Amino acid sequence: MRNYASSAFLMCLLCLAACQDKKTTEPVVETETDQITSEENKEMEEMEEMESDSVFVHTVFFWFNEGVTAEQRTKFEEELGKLAKCESIDEVWYGKAAMTPRDVVDNSYDYAWICHFKNRADQDIYQVDPIHLAFIEQCKAYWKKVQVYDSMVQKL
């Protein structure tokens, strides 16, 4: 009986050792999803590193509908003034096209809105800020097109 018990014990040890060897000798297969996630993580790390000495610039161009009145333009500017009070904005400017006569300049927009945020997180907060959402609701009837350019910029 003792031989049977020790034989069974040895068999269990061999099986356990075989299973562990199998786990360590199988090749690791990286899926496409793992590769994408790894690449995205690397890009995010690079962006975070860049953000440490950068600002997030949110530039918005508005093209108005035909027939927008002077009073509606004034209302739009008043709403921009309210929008500028979003706490996550670091600096903000707005204005009309400068009408510079160069082939590479697009002077077709009616207003530009340019905000600087200390980082991407502050810009994310701005996107859901009730003041920003109210601006969109109050003014969306004025524009036919909005074009946004977001950039991480570094001072030279």
Secondary structure, 3 states (H helix, E strand, C coil): CHHHHHHHHHHHHHHHHHHHHHHHHCCCCCCHHHHHHHHHHHHHHHHHHHHCCEEEEEEEEEEECCCCCHHHHHHHHHHHHHHCCCCCCCEEEEECCCCCCCCCCCCCCCEEEEEEECCHHHHHHHHHCHHHHHHHHHHCCCEEEEEEEEEEEECC
